[in-house]
Amino acid sequence: MSWTSSRCVLGLFGLALMAILVANAGPVFAQAKKSEAVVKATAAADKPDADGKQTVTITLDIEKPWHLYANPVGNEDLASAQTVVTVGSKVKPEDVKIEYPPGKLHKDKDGEYKIYEGKVAIKAQVKRAKGDSGPLEVNIKLQACDNRSCLFPSTVKVAVP
């Protein structure tokens, strides 16, 4: 076989190998999704009272078979993955207190920890700055996992008029 024909065969082999790699890359990229893909978040707020206090209810609807790590998660190794809610606005609120529901105790090879499944309601007590009536921005930091794997963490943003 001549040098030119060898280069041609190697070139065709390389093209075939590249085609196989590209064809198989689709499932890998499809699995690399963020947690927000399996969690729908909504928020609703009461009207502020005379002191500027209002209650914001954040509802998370978690698709089966996924779960989120509760707050508190109850396992020091998972503390960075627990669900965290923050509430802000253009004018910084005077005070924000988040009331997380108790999580469901879960045990596996990694130990014991608390999770949220299905629908979860998180309450935020917000004391708005004097004269602030603008929209609130709710940020929910979360990570969804099932019994085999975890999705990339996400921060979901929800505006509350």
Secondary structure, DSSP 8 states (H G I E B T S, - for coil): --HHHHHHHHHHHHHHHHHHHHHHHHHHHHH--BGGGSEEEEEEE----TTSEEEEEEEEEE-TT-EEE-SS-S-GGGGGGB-EEEEE-SS--SEEEEE----EEEEETTEEEEEE-SEEEEEEEEE--TT--S-EEEEEEE-EE-SS-B-B-EEEEEEE-
